[in-house]
């Protein structure tokens, strides 16, 4: 009861105008969006190749946002692509 189960639920964070839905992975190491540097890239989590904008600060990947591409992913990004970047910042990598 009350559980949202969708592989695209992370998109609610970007489209919610009130801030009810938040990105808990980003909240752990919060920083202002204008303090981050974003660059265009392609998601590596599956073979679709969604367009993304990874954001970094102090040499650490902090957030991944969707990037519009009308033929591939439009405005949407799956949860694997949005939240599956934790391995990038591991020290033993």
Secondary structure, 3 states (H helix, E strand, C coil): CCCCCCCCCCHHHHHCCCCCCCCHHHHCCCCCHHHCEEEEEECCCCCCCCEEEEEEECCEEEEEEECCECCCCECCCCHHHHHCCHHHHCCCC
